[in-house]
Amino acid sequence: MISRIDLRGTALPEGGDLRDLLPRAEFDVEAALETVRPICEDVRHRGSAAVIEWGEKFDGVRPETLRVPAAAITAALEELDPAVRAALEESIRRARLVHREQRRATHTTQVVPGGTVTEKWVPVERVGLYVPGGRSVYPSSVVMNVVPAQEAGVEGVAVASPPQKDFGGLPHPTILAACALLGVDEVYAAGGSQAVAMFAYGTADCLPVNLVTGPGNIYVAAAKRLLKGRIGIDAEAGPTEIAILADASADPVHVAADLISQAEHDPMAAAVLVTDSEELAAATEAELAAQVAVTKHVQDRIEPALAGRQSAIVLVDGIEDGLKVVDAYAAEHLEIQTADAAAVADRVRNAGAVFVGPYAPVSLGDYCAGSNHVLPTGGCACHSSGLSVQSFLRGIHIVDYTRDALAEVAHHVVTLAEAEDLPAHGAALKARFGWKVPQQ
């Protein structure tokens, strides 16, 4: 069901050579660009009509209007299962606790007497938040996108989610109910690359946005790449991943259950166990077989994901080598199930989020840990972060110098300008001092 990669007995290679030995899904965003380019151009020129028509082609339903009526959002919340409402409210509460602490304060540095630089953090004005609607329903992604945007102080928040045939061309009612709980009333029945293009170019129904965030399929990722620059993006999200670094102290029941939990997302989902214990590897394989046999979504998602080239059990000589492997892999989600798990987790450099010990499974982070589940995939955790309040803020430097403070450093500015053969830069200072720069 799941393959093995044995890295024991020899010194591990470094950097990219080690990454090349590890399992990873094929996710060719570049190839998908040619598919989404004409769609995005169509939306650019024909606006809402193009979004609706492409939605009808891909989602099998034609919404009456792109923007979801306010009454439908209200009704979705009124009809929501009380237990689901309570769970969403707790997820929102915990997410707000964590994300509220992320907001940076304005800070002023006095460089010299009379010369200051202030860093001011300003939220983007308007964001488009994408919520997938394919194999599963993701109200949790509404929470994870909307809460940090709101805590950052973003004034305009719009949500897009694909129209659903079973719900008359509206997004799934649980998605709408989550929006209602968060006070978001601007919701669009739009999915895929056409939704990203709608946000980027604007239509008669939807004003353009400054930033688009949220996970999606390869076509959403390709549209983000194509339109980056016109809009800011959080990341090009690929298939979800879990890596587990475990030793003989780990419970194979937990390990197998957690691997399966990510495999049920998608047949391209990655599930990777890194361990120095042959016994744990064998016990996990047995548990996978037993648990998969009684799990939903086996044939269409879980078995293809576990058997795919992106999933494996990686055997190493020890936890030191295991740390090298998981840092090279740079997982979206990394669980540490070892003795002294907190100390091991503290040494991890590359991961979207780290889950420590047997009682912090990835599923907790997906819903109710308070952390954000929109995280870098495909090894991007070695250079990128997950979604946070900072994703929606821009740092602006405000430079304030008096005449005396400028005079003190003017000769250095002129010297550097002339060294770069940019004399007009220096002349801009000379003009302020009667064309004779003060010498210090």
Secondary structure, 3 states (H helix, E strand, C coil): CCEEEECCCCCCCCHHHHHCCCCCCCCCHHHHHHHHHHHHHHHHHHCHHHHHHHHHHHHCCCCCCCECCHHHHHHHHHCCCHHHHHHHHHHHHHHHHHHHCCCCCCEEEEEECCEEEEEEEEECCEEEEECCCCCCCCHHHHHHHHHHHHHHCCCEEEEEECCCHHHCCCCCHHHHHHHHHCCCCCEEECCHHHHHHHHHHCCCCCCCCCEEECCCCHHHHHHHHHHECCEEECCCCCCCEEEEEECCCCCHHHHHHHHHHHHCCCCCCEEEEEECCHHHHHHHHHHHHHHHCCCCCHHHHHHHHHHCCCCEEEECCCHHHHHHHHHHHCEEEEEEECCCHHHHHHCCCCEEEEEECCCCCHHHHHHCCCCCCCCCCCCHHHCCCCCCHHHHEEEEEEEEECHHHHHHHHHHHHHHHHHCCCHHHHHHHHHHHCCCCCCC
